[in-house]
Amino acid sequence: MEKRRRRSPEPIASALQPIIEKLDAEGHFGLVRLVQVWPAMVGEGIARRTEVGGLKFHTATIKVSTAMWIQELNLLKSDILARLQARLGADVVRDLRFVKGRLSRRDRPRLKPVERATRRSIELPELKDPELRRAFESLIEAWGRSPR
């Protein structure tokens, strides 16, 4: 009896790649690719406040957290669209539509903490009026507790 040689296992990605490429030729995975590249195309700050909602007839619907951001994104629309078309191809996304909507609770990139200078203590000049001195001390203490 002849002994068969076993081949080493093949990664599933390489086995599925030809099938995915054949399906993707018809444009079925445009939405998946859009969702993957969206954060890199718009940046961290915008990605935290937006989410790809869908892709229909080459128009991407982007859910946005607030109306203010919709207005801002409409001003940036041509730039974002140009970057998306350069990355995905001109036929995947031809237009962007921003709508106000509730964003999912998926993991979002967190904003990087900003280093803030520590506040120095303030020396009050000699104040003879004790009431005025207490008022200034109270004001300085409140200023020290305020968010920066």
C-alpha positions in Angstrom: 0.0 0.0 0.0 1.3 3.4 -1.0 1.7 5.9 1.7 0.1 9.3 1.0 2.0 12.4 1.7 0.0 14.9 3.7 0.2 18.5 2.7 0.6 21.2 5.3 -2.6 23.0 6.1 -3.4 26.0 3.9 -4.5 29.3 5.5 -8.2 29.8 5.0 -7.6 33.3 3.6 -5.6 32.0 0.7 -8.3 29.3 0.0 -11.1 31.9 0.0 -9.3 34.6 -1.8 -10.2 33.4 -5.4 -13.9 33.1 -4.4 -13.9 36.6 -2.8 -12.2 38.1 -5.8 -14.8 36.5 -8.2 -17.7 37.9 -6.1 -16.0 41.2 -5.5 -15.7 41.7 -9.3 -19.5 42.3 -9.2 -19.1 44.9 -6.4 -20.6 42.9 -3.5 -17.9 43.8 -1.0 -17.8 47.5 -1.5 -19.5 48.2 1.8 -17.1 45.9 3.7 -14.1 47.7 2.2 -15.7 51.1 2.9 -16.2 50.2 6.6 -12.6 49.0 6.8 -11.0 52.1 5.3 -13.4 54.8 6.7 -11.5 55.6 9.9 -8.2 55.9 8.1 -9.7 58.2 5.4 -11.4 60.6 7.7 -9.1 60.6 10.8 -9.6 59.7 14.4 -11.7 62.7 15.5 -14.3 62.2 12.7 -14.3 58.4 13.0 -15.4 58.7 16.6 -18.4 60.7 15.6 -19.4 58.8 12.5 -20.3 55.3 11.3 -20.9 53.9 7.8 -24.6 53.1 7.6 -24.8 51.6 4.2 -23.9 51.7 0.5 -26.7 51.8 -2.1 -26.4 52.8 -5.7 -22.8 53.9 -5.1 -24.0 56.4 -2.4 -22.5 55.8 1.0 -24.8 56.7 3.9 -22.8 57.9 6.9 -24.5 58.1 10.3 -23.3 61.1 12.3 -23.7 61.9 16.0 -24.9 65.5 15.8 -26.3 68.0 13.2 -23.2 70.2 13.8 -21.0 67.4 12.5 -23.2 66.9 9.5 -22.7 70.5 8.6 -19.0 70.2 9.1 -18.8 67.0 7.0 -20.8 68.5 4.2 -18.0 71.1 3.9 -15.4 68.4 3.8 -17.4 66.1 1.5 -15.4 66.6 -1.7 -12.1 66.0 0.0 -13.3 62.9 1.8 -14.9 61.6 -1.4 -11.7 62.1 -3.3 -9.7 60.2 -0.7 -12.2 57.3 -0.7 -12.2 57.1 -4.5 -8.4 57.1 -4.6 -8.4 54.2 -2.1 -11.4 52.1 -3.2 -11.7 53.1 -6.9 -14.0 55.6 -8.5 -16.8 53.2 -9.0 -17.3 52.0 -5.4 -18.4 55.3 -3.8 -19.7 58.2 -6.0 -21.5 60.2 -3.4 -21.7 60.6 0.4 -24.9 61.3 2.3 -24.6 62.3 6.0 -27.6 61.6 8.2 -28.1 62.1 11.9 -28.4 58.8 13.7 -27.6 56.8 16.8 -24.1 55.3 16.5 -23.6 51.6 17.6 -21.7 50.8 20.7 -18.8 49.3 18.9 -15.3 50.1 20.0 -14.3 53.5 18.9 -10.8 54.9 18.8 -10.3 56.8 21.9 -8.9 60.3 21.8 -5.4 60.7 23.0 -5.1 62.6 26.3 -3.6 66.0 25.9 -0.9 67.0 28.3 -1.9 70.1 30.3 0.4 72.3 32.3 -0.1 72.3 36.0 -1.5 75.4 37.4 0.9 77.5 39.6 -0.2 78.8 42.9 -1.0 82.5 42.9 0.4 84.7 45.6 -2.1 87.4 46.6 -0.8 90.9 47.2 -1.2 92.3 50.7 -4.9 92.9 51.1 -6.0 94.8 54.2 -9.7 94.0 53.8 -10.2 90.4 55.2 -13.5 90.0 53.3 -11.9 91.0 50.0 -9.0 88.6 50.7 -11.4 85.7 51.4 -13.3 86.5 48.2 -10.0 86.3 46.2 -8.9 83.1 47.9 -12.3 81.5 47.2 -12.1 82.6 43.5 -8.6 81.2 43.1 -9.6 77.9 44.8 -12.6 77.5 42.4 -10.3 78.3 39.5 -8.0 75.6 40.6 -10.8 73.0 40.7 -12.3 74.0 37.3 -11.9 71.6 34.4 -9.2 72.6 32.0 
